[in-house]
């Protein structure tokens, strides 16, 4: 399964979203995103997912990295992109119970699921 995630950067900070209790991996922090639908590009899927989840419009920028994980026998490939807000910052989410803006150096203080750990490592290793 192909999914996309967005690292939304705003005023030098990055958006981390905590998965709500009704979601799998609840309590873990993640970068928002979702499934790529048939016929969509990664960029189209990510813009759609971020608008659905967070109510924001973004400009999808540079590719950060690809990560993979096996979830109950299904291989998930996640493609993560840097995103710039083209709207007001989000205040709530349909899939998350908490949103926080953190510095790159503070990313390691949060508990991330396996798919997001490689993204966090890239972001910490490349501070700009």
N, C-alpha and C positions, 0 to 999 in steps of 0.2 A: 504494500500500500504506500502510495506517495503522499506525503504531507508537507506543508510549508509552515514556517514560523517567522515571525518578524521581531527583530530587535529594534524597538522604537526608541530613538534617541531624541531628547528634548532638553535644551538648556544644560547640556553636558552630562545628563543622567540617563539611565536606561530603565525601561519599564519592566518590572517583574510582576507576574500574576500568580496568586496562590489558588490552586485548584479547589473548588468548592466541595463540600461534603458529599453531594450527590454524584460526583464524578469519580471515575477510577483515578487512582493515585492522589486522592484527596490529601490536602495539606502540603503537597510538594509545590514548589515554585516552578514556573515555566515561562517561556516566551510565547505569546499568543499566536494562534494560527489554526490550521485545520487541514482537512482533506482537499486534494486537488480533484475537481470533478472532470469527467470526460470532456475533452475539447477545450479545457482551460489551460492557459500558461501558468507557471508558478506565480508570476506577478499578478495576473488577474485573480487567481484563487486567493492569494494573500490579501489583496486589497478588499475582496469580497468578505473574507473571513473576519478581518479586523473591523470592517464596518458592522457586520452582524454581531460580533462578540462585544465590541467596545464602543460602537457608534462613532468611529473616527474615520477620517479620510487620510490616506497616507500616500506618499510617493515611495515606491519600492525601489531601493537602490542596490548597492553592491552585494553580491553573493558572499556570505561569510564562510559557511562550511556545510558539508553533508554528514549526517550521522545515521546510524542504523541500530535497530533493536528488534528483538524477537518478543512479541507480546502474544502469549497463548497460541503459539504456532504460526502466527502471522508476522512476516517480516515487514517492519515499518522503515521506510527511508524518509528522513526529514531533511529538507533543504531550507536553510536559514538565510535570511536577507536583512540587511540594515534598512530601516525605514525612517522617513522623516514625516512628522505630522504636518498635514495641510488643514488641520482643524484644531479646535480646542482640545486640550488634554483630556483623556477619558477619566471619568469619576466612578464608573461601575462597569460590571461585565456580566454577561449571561452565564459564563462558565466558571467564574472565579469569585471568591468571597473577599479578596483583598487585593488591592493594587498598590505597589510602592515604586518610587523612583529611587534608584540606587546608583552609586558610582561604580565604575568597573572594578575598582579594588574591593568593593563591598560585596560583589557577586558571590564570592566564595563563602560568605557568612550564611547564605541561604541553602536550604536543602532542595536539590534539583533531581528530577528523574533521570534515568540513564540516557535518554535521547538528548537532553539539554546539556549534560556535562561537557561534551566536546565543544559546544558553542561557548560555554562559560570559559573553558580553558583558552580558546582562541581569543576571546575578548580580553581576558586578563593579560595574555601574552602580548597583545597588540593594543596598547593603550590609546592609540589615536584613530 
